[in-house]
Amino acid sequence: MLQKTFFPTDQVRVPAKRAKTLDAAKVTALAESILEQGQLTPIKVRADGSKGYVLIEGLHRLEALKALGEERVEGYLVQATLH
């Protein structure tokens, strides 16, 4: 079972291919929602050796939290295999 934990936002790396899908309007809307209700859905990351974490799911949530100045994000550490 996955356990929620907190990750430093500056240690979560977003793959370039994923970053291209960023929608600024979604980030703004999510930031407003997070201010009102908090972060409702955790992100998913995988370990990236000793360098931190790689984002698997939750790009807009991560960017909204960064825009709000948050230093940590709630998420799940998942075991992802590389193909």
PDB file of N, CA, C and O in Angstrom:
ATOM      1  N   MET A   1       0.838  -1.184   0.000  1.00  0.00           N
ATOM      2  CA  MET A   1       0.000   0.000   0.000  1.00  0.00           C
ATOM      3  C   MET A   1       0.885   1.251   0.000  1.00  0.00           C
ATOM      4  O   MET A   1       1.879   1.319   0.723  1.00  0.00           O
ATOM      5  N   LEU A   2       0.520   2.213  -0.799  1.00  0.00           N
ATOM      6  CA  LEU A   2       1.280   3.451  -0.875  1.00  0.00           C
ATOM      7  C   LEU A   2       1.008   4.311   0.350  1.00  0.00           C
ATOM      8  O   LEU A   2      -0.118   4.384   0.841  1.00  0.00           O
ATOM      9  N   GLN A   3       2.057   4.958   0.829  1.00  0.00           N
ATOM     10  CA  GLN A   3       1.917   5.852   1.968  1.00  0.00           C
ATOM     11  C   GLN A   3       2.237   7.270   1.523  1.00  0.00           C
ATOM     12  O   GLN A   3       3.225   7.510   0.828  1.00  0.00           O
ATOM     13  N   LYS A   4       1.387   8.206   1.933  1.00  0.00           N
ATOM     14  CA  LYS A   4       1.636   9.609   1.607  1.00  0.00           C
ATOM     15  C   LYS A   4       2.825  10.104   2.419  1.00  0.00           C
ATOM     16  O   LYS A   4       3.001   9.747   3.583  1.00  0.00           O
ATOM     17  N   THR A   5       3.623  10.926   1.778  1.00  0.00           N
ATOM     18  CA  THR A   5       4.738  11.568   2.452  1.00  0.00           C
ATOM     19  C   THR A   5       4.937  12.940   1.815  1.00  0.00           C
ATOM     20  O   THR A   5       4.273  13.275   0.834  1.00  0.00           O
ATOM     21  N   PHE A   6       5.839  13.724   2.364  1.00  0.00           N
ATOM     22  CA  PHE A   6       6.116  15.043   1.803  1.00  0.00           C
ATOM     23  C   PHE A   6       7.481  15.046   1.133  1.00  0.00           C
ATOM     24  O   PHE A   6       8.434  14.454   1.638  1.00  0.00           O
ATOM     25  N   PHE A   7       7.563  15.716  -0.007  1.00  0.00           N
ATOM     26  CA  PHE A   7       8.794  15.832  -0.778  1.00  0.00           C
ATOM     27  C   PHE A   7       9.122  17.302  -0.968  1.00  0.00           C
ATOM     28  O   PHE A   7       8.218  18.104  -1.203  1.00  0.00           O
ATOM     29  N   PRO A   8      10.404  17.681  -0.870  1.00  0.00           N
ATOM     30  CA  PRO A   8      10.781  19.069  -1.151  1.00  0.00           C
ATOM     31  C   PRO A   8      10.489  19.394  -2.623  1.00  0.00           C
ATOM     32  O   PRO A   8      10.894  18.648  -3.514  1.00  0.00           O
ATOM     33  N   THR A   9       9.800  20.486  -2.872  1.00  0.00           N
ATOM     34  CA  THR A   9       9.443  20.830  -4.255  1.00  0.00           C
ATOM     35  C   THR A   9      10.673  21.033  -5.137  1.00  0.00           C
ATOM     36  O   THR A   9      10.627  20.772  -6.340  1.00  0.00           O
ATOM     37  N   ASP A  10      11.768  21.496  -4.544  1.00  0.00           N
ATOM     38  CA  ASP A  10      12.965  21.729  -5.353  1.00  0.00           C
ATOM     39  C   ASP A  10      13.735  20.452  -5.672  1.00  0.00           C
ATOM     40  O   ASP A  10      14.722  20.497  -6.405  1.00  0.00           O
ATOM     41  N   GLN A  11      13.299  19.315  -5.134  1.00  0.00           N
ATOM     42  CA  GLN A  11      13.957  18.043  -5.429  1.00  0.00           C
ATOM     43  C   GLN A  11      13.140  17.168  -6.376  1.00  0.00           C
ATOM     44  O   GLN A  11      13.524  16.036  -6.669  1.00  0.00           O
ATOM     45  N   VAL A  12      12.015  17.695  -6.851  1.00  0.00           N
ATOM     46  CA  VAL A  12      11.180  16.957  -7.794  1.00  0.00           C
ATOM     47  C   VAL A  12      11.471  17.487  -9.191  1.00  0.00           C
ATOM     48  O   VAL A  12      11.176  18.639  -9.508  1.00  0.00           O
ATOM     49  N   ARG A  13      12.056  16.626 -10.019  1.00  0.00           N
ATOM     50  CA  ARG A  13      12.421  17.005 -11.383  1.00  0.00           C
ATOM     51  C   ARG A  13      11.286  16.635 -12.335  1.00  0.00           C
ATOM     52  O   ARG A  13      10.718  15.546 -12.254  1.00  0.00           O
ATOM     53  N   VAL A  14      10.970  17.555 -13.231  1.00  0.00           N
ATOM     54  CA  VAL A  14       9.918  17.326 -14.222  1.00  0.00           C
ATOM     55  C   VAL A  14      10.588  16.995 -15.549  1.00  0.00           C
ATOM     56  O   VAL A  14      11.353  17.810 -16.064  1.00  0.00           O
ATOM     57  N   PRO A  15      10.319  15.809 -16.123  1.00  0.00           N
ATOM     58  CA  PRO A  15      10.894  15.464 -17.428  1.00  0.00           C
ATOM     59  C   PRO A  15      10.490  16.487 -18.496  1.00  0.00           C
ATOM     60  O   PRO A  15       9.375  17.008 -18.472  1.00  0.00           O
ATOM     61  N   ALA A  16      11.388  16.767 -19.415  1.00  0.00           N
ATOM     62  CA  ALA A  16      11.151  17.782 -20.449  1.00  0.00           C
ATOM     63  C   ALA A  16       9.881  17.498 -21.247  1.00  0.00           C
ATOM     64  O   ALA A  16       9.120  18.417 -21.551  1.00  0.00           O
ATOM     65  N   LYS A  17       9.653  16.247 -21.584  1.00  0.00           N
ATOM     66  CA  LYS A  17       8.459  15.889 -22.365  1.00  0.00           C
ATOM     67  C   LYS A  17       7.189  16.229 -21.589  1.00  0.00           C
ATOM     68  O   LYS A  17       6.206  16.691 -22.169  1.00  0.00           O
ATOM     69  N   ARG A  18       7.212  15.998 -20.278  1.00  0.00           N
ATOM     70  CA  ARG A  18       6.050  16.292 -19.422  1.00  0.00           C
ATOM     71  C   ARG A  18       5.869  17.798 -19.270  1.00  0.00           C
ATOM     72  O   ARG A  18       4.742  18.294 -19.276  1.00  0.00           O
ATOM     73  N   ALA A  19       6.978  18.529 -19.135  1.00  0.00           N
ATOM     74  CA  ALA A  19       6.919  19.979 -18.931  1.00  0.00           C
ATOM     75  C   ALA A  19       6.262  20.692 -20.111  1.00  0.00           C
ATOM     76  O   ALA A  19       5.679  21.763 -19.941  1.00  0.00           O
ATOM     77  N   LYS A  20       6.351  20.108 -21.302  1.00  0.00           N
ATOM     78  CA  LYS A  20       5.754  20.721 -22.489  1.00  0.00           C
ATOM     79  C   LYS A  20       4.227  20.758 -22.421  1.00  0.00           C
ATOM     80  O   LYS A  20       3.594  21.509 -23.163  1.00  0.00           O
ATOM     81  N   THR A  21       3.635  19.955 -21.537  1.00  0.00           N
ATOM     82  CA  THR A  21       2.177  19.900 -21.441  1.00  0.00           C
ATOM     83  C   THR A  21       1.618  20.886 -20.416  1.00  0.00           C
ATOM     84  O   THR A  21       0.415  20.891 -20.158  1.00  0.00           O
ATOM     85  N   LEU A  22       2.472  21.712 -19.834  1.00  0.00           N
ATOM     86  CA  LEU A  22       2.053  22.654 -18.791  1.00  0.00           C
ATOM     87  C   LEU A  22       1.081  23.691 -19.344  1.00  0.00           C
ATOM     88  O   LEU A  22       1.335  24.311 -20.377  1.00  0.00           O
ATOM     89  N   ASP A  23      -0.034  23.870 -18.641  1.00  0.00           N
ATOM     90  CA  ASP A  23      -1.068  24.835 -19.007  1.00  0.00           C
ATOM     91  C   ASP A  23      -1.157  25.858 -17.865  1.00  0.00           C
ATOM     92  O   ASP A  23      -1.597  25.530 -16.763  1.00  0.00           O
ATOM     93  N   ALA A  24      -0.740  27.086 -18.138  1.00  0.00           N
ATOM     94  CA  ALA A  24      -0.692  28.131 -17.108  1.00  0.00           C
ATOM     95  C   ALA A  24      -2.056  28.402 -16.482  1.00  0.00           C
ATOM     96  O   ALA A  24      -2.137  28.696 -15.289  1.00  0.00           O
ATOM     97  N   ALA A  25      -3.116  28.308 -17.258  1.00  0.00           N
ATOM     98  CA  ALA A  25      -4.463  28.546 -16.720  1.00  0.00           C
ATOM     99  C   ALA A  25      -4.835  27.480 -15.691  1.00  0.00           C
ATOM    100  O   ALA A  25      -5.463  27.779 -14.676  1.00  0.00           O
ATOM    101  N   LYS A  26      -4.443  26.239 -15.961  1.00  0.00           N
ATOM    102  CA  LYS A  26      -4.707  25.162 -14.996  1.00  0.00           C
ATOM    103  C   LYS A  26      -3.919  25.379 -13.710  1.00  0.00           C
ATOM    104  O   LYS A  26      -4.427  25.136 -12.616  1.00  0.00           O
ATOM    105  N   VAL A  27      -2.686  25.834 -13.844  1.00  0.00           N
ATOM    106  CA  VAL A  27      -1.849  26.093 -12.669  1.00  0.00           C
ATOM    107  C   VAL A  27      -2.496  27.178 -11.806  1.00  0.00           C
ATOM    108  O   VAL A  27      -2.565  27.040 -10.584  1.00  0.00           O
ATOM    109  N   THR A  28      -2.965  28.245 -12.430  1.00  0.00           N
ATOM    110  CA  THR A  28      -3.610  29.338 -11.696  1.00  0.00           C
ATOM    111  C   THR A  28      -4.875  28.856 -10.991  1.00  0.00           C
ATOM    112  O   THR A  28      -5.095  29.176  -9.822  1.00  0.00           O
ATOM    113  N   ALA A  29      -5.701  28.092 -11.694  1.00  0.00           N
ATOM    114  CA  ALA A  29      -6.938  27.584 -11.102  1.00  0.00           C
ATOM    115  C   ALA A  29      -6.642  26.650  -9.930  1.00  0.00           C
ATOM    116  O   ALA A  29      -7.312  26.710  -8.900  1.00  0.00           O
ATOM    117  N   LEU A  30      -5.647  25.795 -10.089  1.00  0.00           N
ATOM    118  CA  LEU A  30      -5.284  24.880  -9.012  1.00  0.00           C
ATOM    119  C   LEU A  30      -4.709  25.625  -7.814  1.00  0.00           C
ATOM    120  O   LEU A  30      -4.985  25.269  -6.668  1.00  0.00           O
ATOM    121  N   ALA A  31      -3.915  26.651  -8.074  1.00  0.00           N
ATOM    122  CA  ALA A  31      -3.347  27.442  -6.979  1.00  0.00           C
ATOM    123  C   ALA A  31      -4.462  28.079  -6.152  1.00  0.00           C
ATOM    124  O   ALA A  31      -4.392  28.098  -4.923  1.00  0.00           O
ATOM    125  N   GLU A  32      -5.480  28.596  -6.819  1.00  0.00           N
ATOM    126  CA  GLU A  32      -6.613  29.182  -6.105  1.00  0.00           C
ATOM    127  C   GLU A  32      -7.350  28.126  -5.293  1.00  0.00           C
ATOM    128  O   GLU A  32      -7.746  28.381  -4.156  1.00  0.00           O
ATOM    129  N   SER A  33      -7.533  26.953  -5.865  1.00  0.00           N
ATOM    130  CA  SER A  33      -8.195  25.852  -5.168  1.00  0.00           C
ATOM    131  C   SER A  33      -7.376  25.400  -3.956  1.00  0.00           C
ATOM    132  O   SER A  33      -7.935  25.134  -2.893  1.00  0.00           O
ATOM    133  N   ILE A  34      -6.073  25.315  -4.114  1.00  0.00           N
ATOM    134  CA  ILE A  34      -5.202  24.895  -3.015  1.00  0.00           C
ATOM    135  C   ILE A  34      -5.246  25.918  -1.882  1.00  0.00           C
ATOM    136  O   ILE A  34      -5.213  25.543  -0.710  1.00  0.00           O
ATOM    137  N   LEU A  35      -5.320  27.197  -2.218  1.00  0.00           N
ATOM    138  CA  LEU A  35      -5.442  28.222  -1.180  1.00  0.00           C
ATOM    139  C   LEU A  35      -6.717  28.049  -0.366  1.00  0.00           C
ATOM    140  O   LEU A  35      -6.718  28.253   0.848  1.00  0.00           O
ATOM    141  N   GLU A  36      -7.797  27.672  -1.034  1.00  0.00           N
ATOM    142  CA  GLU A  36      -9.089  27.530  -0.367  1.00  0.00           C
ATOM    143  C   GLU A  36      -9.242  26.196   0.357  1.00  0.00           C
ATOM    144  O   GLU A  36      -9.782  26.146   1.463  1.00  0.00           O
ATOM    145  N   GLN A  37      -8.769  25.117  -0.260  1.00  0.00           N
ATOM    146  CA  GLN A  37      -9.049  23.778   0.260  1.00  0.00           C
ATOM    147  C   GLN A  37      -7.815  22.980   0.647  1.00  0.00           C
ATOM    148  O   GLN A  37      -7.938  21.932   1.280  1.00  0.00           O
ATOM    149  N   GLY A  38      -6.647  23.443   0.288  1.00  0.00           N
ATOM    150  CA  GLY A  38      -5.430  22.662   0.501  1.00  0.00           C
ATOM    151  C   GLY A  38      -5.214  21.703  -0.655  1.00  0.00           C
ATOM    152  O   GLY A  38      -6.038  21.612  -1.565  1.00  0.00           O
ATOM    153  N   GLN A  39      -4.093  20.985  -0.611  1.00  0.00           N
ATOM    154  CA  GLN A  39      -3.794  20.013  -1.654  1.00  0.00           C
ATOM    155  C   GLN A  39      -4.624  18.766  -1.398  1.00  0.00           C
ATOM    156  O   GLN A  39      -4.420  18.085  -0.393  1.00  0.00           O
ATOM    157  N   LEU A  40      -5.555  18.458  -2.289  1.00  0.00           N
ATOM    158  CA  LEU A  40      -6.468  17.340  -2.088  1.00  0.00           C
ATOM    159  C   LEU A  40      -5.926  16.030  -2.660  1.00  0.00           C
ATOM    160  O   LEU A  40      -6.188  14.961  -2.108  1.00  0.00           O
ATOM    161  N   THR A  41      -5.184  16.102  -3.746  1.00  0.00           N
ATOM    162  CA  THR A  41      -4.695  14.898  -4.406  1.00  0.00           C
ATOM    163  C   THR A  41      -3.171  14.891  -4.405  1.00  0.00           C
ATOM    164  O   THR A  41      -2.549  15.830  -4.902  1.00  0.00           O
ATOM    165  N   PRO A  42      -2.561  13.844  -3.854  1.00  0.00           N
ATOM    166  CA  PRO A  42      -1.099  13.768  -3.845  1.00  0.00           C
ATOM    167  C   PRO A  42      -0.533  13.563  -5.251  1.00  0.00           C
ATOM    168  O   PRO A  42      -1.208  13.025  -6.128  1.00  0.00           O
ATOM    169  N   ILE A  43       0.698  13.992  -5.453  1.00  0.00           N
ATOM    170  CA  ILE A  43       1.398  13.725  -6.705  1.00  0.00           C
ATOM    171  C   ILE A  43       2.034  12.338  -6.599  1.00  0.00           C
ATOM    172  O   ILE A  43       2.006  11.722  -5.534  1.00  0.00           O
ATOM    173  N   LYS A  44       2.607  11.848  -7.700  1.00  0.00           N
ATOM    174  CA  LYS A  44       3.359  10.590  -7.688  1.00  0.00           C
ATOM    175  C   LYS A  44       4.752  10.867  -8.233  1.00  0.00           C
ATOM    176  O   LYS A  44       4.915  11.532  -9.257  1.00  0.00           O
ATOM    177  N   VAL A  45       5.752  10.348  -7.533  1.00  0.00           N
ATOM    178  CA  VAL A  45       7.140  10.500  -7.956  1.00  0.00           C
ATOM    179  C   VAL A  45       7.845   9.153  -7.854  1.00  0.00           C
ATOM    180  O   VAL A  45       7.375   8.236  -7.181  1.00  0.00           O
ATOM    181  N   ARG A  46       8.982   9.055  -8.538  1.00  0.00           N
ATOM    182  CA  ARG A  46       9.857   7.901  -8.375  1.00  0.00           C
ATOM    183  C   ARG A  46      11.222   8.412  -7.968  1.00  0.00           C
ATOM    184  O   ARG A  46      11.586   9.546  -8.278  1.00  0.00           O
ATOM    185  N   ALA A  47      11.973   7.585  -7.281  1.00  0.00           N
ATOM    186  CA  ALA A  47      13.316   7.973  -6.859  1.00  0.00           C
ATOM    187  C   ALA A  47      14.208   8.129  -8.083  1.00  0.00           C
ATOM    188  O   ALA A  47      14.062   7.403  -9.066  1.00  0.00           O
ATOM    189  N   ASP A  48      15.123   9.073  -8.016  1.00  0.00           N
ATOM    190  CA  ASP A  48      16.076   9.332  -9.097  1.00  0.00           C
ATOM    191  C   ASP A  48      17.480   9.206  -8.525  1.00  0.00           C
ATOM    192  O   ASP A  48      18.247  10.169  -8.521  1.00  0.00           O
ATOM    193  N   GLY A  49      17.809   8.019  -8.043  1.00  0.00           N
ATOM    194  CA  GLY A  49      19.113   7.814  -7.425  1.00  0.00           C
ATOM    195  C   GLY A  49      19.275   8.719  -6.228  1.00  0.00           C
ATOM    196  O   GLY A  49      18.356   8.855  -5.420  1.00  0.00           O
ATOM    197  N   SER A  50      20.423   9.335  -6.104  1.00  0.00           N
ATOM    198  CA  SER A  50      20.656  10.247  -4.983  1.00  0.00           C
ATOM    199  C   SER A  50      20.324  11.689  -5.355  1.00  0.00           C
ATOM    200  O   SER A  50      20.554  12.601  -4.561  1.00  0.00           O
ATOM    201  N   LYS A  51      19.785  11.903  -6.558  1.00  0.00           N
ATOM    202  CA  LYS A  51      19.525  13.252  -7.065  1.00  0.00           C
ATOM    203  C   LYS A  51      18.164  13.802  -6.683  1.00  0.00           C
ATOM    204  O   LYS A  51      17.887  14.978  -6.920  1.00  0.00           O
ATOM    205  N   GLY A  52      17.321  12.989  -6.105  1.00  0.00           N
ATOM    206  CA  GLY A  52      15.985  13.473  -5.760  1.00  0.00           C
ATOM    207  C   GLY A  52      14.926  12.576  -6.343  1.00  0.00           C
ATOM    208  O   GLY A  52      14.994  11.354  -6.212  1.00  0.00           O
ATOM    209  N   TYR A  53      13.928  13.190  -7.000  1.00  0.00           N
ATOM    210  CA  TYR A  53      12.759  12.463  -7.477  1.00  0.00           C
ATOM    211  C   TYR A  53      12.378  12.932  -8.875  1.00  0.00           C
ATOM    212  O   TYR A  53      12.673  14.059  -9.273  1.00  0.00           O
ATOM    213  N   VAL A  54      11.720  12.048  -9.606  1.00  0.00           N
ATOM    214  CA  VAL A  54      11.208  12.374 -10.941  1.00  0.00           C
ATOM    215  C   VAL A  54       9.690  12.320 -10.870  1.00  0.00           C
ATOM    216  O   VAL A  54       9.119  11.353 -10.365  1.00  0.00           O
ATOM    217  N   LEU A  55       9.043  13.351 -11.374  1.00  0.00           N
ATOM    218  CA  LEU A  55       7.590  13.425 -11.365  1.00  0.00           C
ATOM    219  C   LEU A  55       7.001  12.378 -12.304  1.00  0.00           C
ATOM    220  O   LEU A  55       7.425  12.244 -13.452  1.00  0.00           O
ATOM    221  N   ILE A  56       6.023  11.644 -11.800  1.00  0.00           N
ATOM    222  CA  ILE A  56       5.281  10.676 -12.605  1.00  0.00           C
ATOM    223  C   ILE A  56       3.899  11.237 -12.937  1.00  0.00           C
ATOM    224  O   ILE A  56       3.433  11.138 -14.073  1.00  0.00           O
ATOM    225  N   GLU A  57       3.248  11.829 -11.929  1.00  0.00           N
ATOM    226  CA  GLU A  57       1.896  12.360 -12.109  1.00  0.00           C
ATOM    227  C   GLU A  57       1.684  13.555 -11.179  1.00  0.00           C
ATOM    228  O   GLU A  57       2.055  13.512 -10.006  1.00  0.00           O
ATOM    229  N   GLY A  58       1.082  14.625 -11.718  1.00  0.00           N
ATOM    230  CA  GLY A  58       0.744  15.779 -10.883  1.00  0.00           C
ATOM    231  C   GLY A  58       1.485  17.054 -11.233  1.00  0.00           C
ATOM    232  O   GLY A  58       1.762  17.871 -10.356  1.00  0.00           O
ATOM    233  N   LEU A  59       1.807  17.233 -12.498  1.00  0.00           N
ATOM    234  CA  LEU A  59       2.568  18.411 -12.937  1.00  0.00           C
ATOM    235  C   LEU A  59       1.896  19.714 -12.515  1.00  0.00           C
ATOM    236  O   LEU A  59       2.557  20.585 -11.951  1.00  0.00           O
ATOM    237  N   HIS A  60       0.618  19.865 -12.772  1.00  0.00           N
ATOM    238  CA  HIS A  60      -0.060  21.130 -12.472  1.00  0.00           C
ATOM    239  C   HIS A  60      -0.159  21.371 -10.968  1.00  0.00           C
ATOM    240  O   HIS A  60      -0.041  22.509 -10.515  1.00  0.00           O
ATOM    241  N   ARG A  61      -0.372  20.316 -10.196  1.00  0.00           N
ATOM    242  CA  ARG A  61      -0.392  20.460  -8.734  1.00  0.00           C
ATOM    243  C   ARG A  61       0.970  20.919  -8.226  1.00  0.00           C
ATOM    244  O   ARG A  61       1.055  21.825  -7.396  1.00  0.00           O
ATOM    245  N   LEU A  62       2.034  20.291  -8.725  1.00  0.00           N
ATOM    246  CA  LEU A  62       3.390  20.665  -8.311  1.00  0.00           C
ATOM    247  C   LEU A  62       3.674  22.125  -8.652  1.00  0.00           C
ATOM    248  O   LEU A  62       4.174  22.871  -7.809  1.00  0.00           O
ATOM    249  N   GLU A  63       3.365  22.534  -9.859  1.00  0.00           N
ATOM    250  CA  GLU A  63       3.642  23.902 -10.290  1.00  0.00           C
ATOM    251  C   GLU A  63       2.772  24.914  -9.533  1.00  0.00           C
ATOM    252  O   GLU A  63       3.224  26.022  -9.245  1.00  0.00           O
ATOM    253  N   ALA A  64       1.538  24.542  -9.211  1.00  0.00           N
ATOM    254  CA  ALA A  64       0.680  25.432  -8.427  1.00  0.00           C
ATOM    255  C   ALA A  64       1.263  25.647  -7.034  1.00  0.00           C
ATOM    256  O   ALA A  64       1.270  26.769  -6.527  1.00  0.00           O
ATOM    257  N   LEU A  65       1.750  24.580  -6.419  1.00  0.00           N
ATOM    258  CA  LEU A  65       2.359  24.703  -5.094  1.00  0.00           C
ATOM    259  C   LEU A  65       3.630  25.540  -5.146  1.00  0.00           C
ATOM    260  O   LEU A  65       3.882  26.342  -4.246  1.00  0.00           O
ATOM    261  N   LYS A  66       4.427  25.361  -6.184  1.00  0.00           N
ATOM    262  CA  LYS A  66       5.635  26.187  -6.352  1.00  0.00           C
ATOM    263  C   LYS A  66       5.255  27.658  -6.510  1.00  0.00           C
ATOM    264  O   LYS A  66       5.901  28.537  -5.939  1.00  0.00           O
ATOM    265  N   ALA A  67       4.200  27.921  -7.292  1.00  0.00           N
ATOM    266  CA  ALA A  67       3.756  29.300  -7.516  1.00  0.00           C
ATOM    267  C   ALA A  67       3.287  29.942  -6.211  1.00  0.00           C
ATOM    268  O   ALA A  67       3.392  31.156  -6.037  1.00  0.00           O
ATOM    269  N   LEU A  68       2.773  29.126  -5.303  1.00  0.00           N
ATOM    270  CA  LEU A  68       2.318  29.625  -4.007  1.00  0.00           C
ATOM    271  C   LEU A  68       3.460  29.750  -3.002  1.00  0.00           C
ATOM    272  O   LEU A  68       3.256  30.206  -1.877  1.00  0.00           O
ATOM    273  N   GLY A  69       4.665  29.343  -3.413  1.00  0.00           N
ATOM    274  CA  GLY A  69       5.815  29.455  -2.533  1.00  0.00           C
ATOM    275  C   GLY A  69       5.975  28.295  -1.561  1.00  0.00           C
ATOM    276  O   GLY A  69       6.760  28.377  -0.616  1.00  0.00           O
ATOM    277  N   GLU A  70       5.237  27.223  -1.788  1.00  0.00           N
ATOM    278  CA  GLU A  70       5.341  26.051  -0.912  1.00  0.00           C
ATOM    279  C   GLU A  70       6.684  25.358  -1.136  1.00  0.00           C
ATOM    280  O   GLU A  70       7.167  25.260  -2.264  1.00  0.00           O
ATOM    281  N   GLU A  71       7.266  24.888  -0.059  1.00  0.00           N
ATOM    282  CA  GLU A  71       8.562  24.226  -0.140  1.00  0.00           C
ATOM    283  C   GLU A  71       8.449  22.713  -0.124  1.00  0.00           C
ATOM    284  O   GLU A  71       9.449  22.016  -0.291  1.00  0.00           O
ATOM    285  N   ARG A  72       7.236  22.193   0.074  1.00  0.00           N
ATOM    286  CA  ARG A  72       7.046  20.750   0.049  1.00  0.00           C
ATOM    287  C   ARG A  72       5.695  20.412  -0.561  1.00  0.00           C
ATOM    288  O   ARG A  72       4.767  21.220  -0.561  1.00  0.00           O
ATOM    289  N   VAL A  73       5.615  19.196  -1.079  1.00  0.00           N
ATOM    290  CA  VAL A  73       4.416  18.725  -1.753  1.00  0.00           C
ATOM    291  C   VAL A  73       4.104  17.330  -1.221  1.00  0.00           C
ATOM    292  O   VAL A  73       5.002  16.516  -1.008  1.00  0.00           O
ATOM    293  N   GLU A  74       2.812  17.070  -1.012  1.00  0.00           N
ATOM    294  CA  GLU A  74       2.410  15.749  -0.549  1.00  0.00           C
ATOM    295  C   GLU A  74       2.336  14.810  -1.742  1.00  0.00           C
ATOM    296  O   GLU A  74       1.821  15.175  -2.799  1.00  0.00           O
ATOM    297  N   GLY A  75       2.851  13.600  -1.568  1.00  0.00           N
ATOM    298  CA  GLY A  75       2.823  12.668  -2.680  1.00  0.00           C
ATOM    299  C   GLY A  75       3.110  11.238  -2.276  1.00  0.00           C
ATOM    300  O   GLY A  75       3.307  10.919  -1.103  1.00  0.00           O
ATOM    301  N   TYR A  76       3.125  10.398  -3.281  1.00  0.00           N
ATOM    302  CA  TYR A  76       3.439   8.977  -3.134  1.00  0.00           C
ATOM    303  C   TYR A  76       4.748   8.680  -3.840  1.00  0.00           C
ATOM    304  O   TYR A  76       4.989   9.173  -4.942  1.00  0.00           O
ATOM    305  N   LEU A  77       5.586   7.884  -3.218  1.00  0.00           N
ATOM    306  CA  LEU A  77       6.801   7.376  -3.856  1.00  0.00           C
ATOM    307  C   LEU A  77       6.436   6.038  -4.460  1.00  0.00           C
ATOM    308  O   LEU A  77       6.089   5.101  -3.741  1.00  0.00           O
ATOM    309  N   VAL A  78       6.512   5.941  -5.790  1.00  0.00           N
ATOM    310  CA  VAL A  78       6.130   4.709  -6.478  1.00  0.00           C
ATOM    311  C   VAL A  78       7.371   4.062  -7.097  1.00  0.00           C
ATOM    312  O   VAL A  78       8.377   4.721  -7.359  1.00  0.00           O
ATOM    313  N   GLN A  79       7.266   2.793  -7.315  1.00  0.00           N
ATOM    314  CA  GLN A  79       8.339   2.044  -7.970  1.00  0.00           C
ATOM    315  C   GLN A  79       8.011   1.995  -9.456  1.00  0.00           C
ATOM    316  O   GLN A  79       7.120   1.256  -9.873  1.00  0.00           O
ATOM    317  N   ALA A  80       8.717   2.767 -10.242  1.00  0.00           N
ATOM    318  CA  ALA A  80       8.475   2.825 -11.675  1.00  0.00           C
ATOM    319  C   ALA A  80       9.644   2.181 -12.403  1.00  0.00           C
ATOM    320  O   ALA A  80      10.803   2.428 -12.069  1.00  0.00           O
ATOM    321  N   THR A  81       9.347   1.374 -13.377  1.00  0.00           N
ATOM    322  CA  THR A  81      10.407   0.730 -14.142  1.00  0.00           C
ATOM    323  C   THR A  81      10.688   1.553 -15.390  1.00  0.00           C
ATOM    324  O   THR A  81       9.783   2.143 -15.980  1.00  0.00           O
ATOM    325  N   LEU A  82      11.937   1.583 -15.776  1.00  0.00           N
ATOM    326  CA  LEU A  82      12.330   2.284 -16.990  1.00  0.00           C
ATOM    327  C   LEU A  82      12.261   1.327 -18.165  1.00  0.00           C
ATOM    328  O   LEU A  82      12.686   0.177 -18.054  1.00  0.00           O
ATOM    329  N   HIS A  83      11.732   1.785 -19.287  1.00  0.00           N
ATOM    330  CA  HIS A  83      11.597   0.935 -20.473  1.00  0.00           C
ATOM    331  C   HIS A  83      12.681   1.251 -21.457  1.00  0.00           C
ATOM    332  O   HIS A  83      12.742   0.642 -22.525  1.00  0.00           O
TER     333      HIS A  83
END
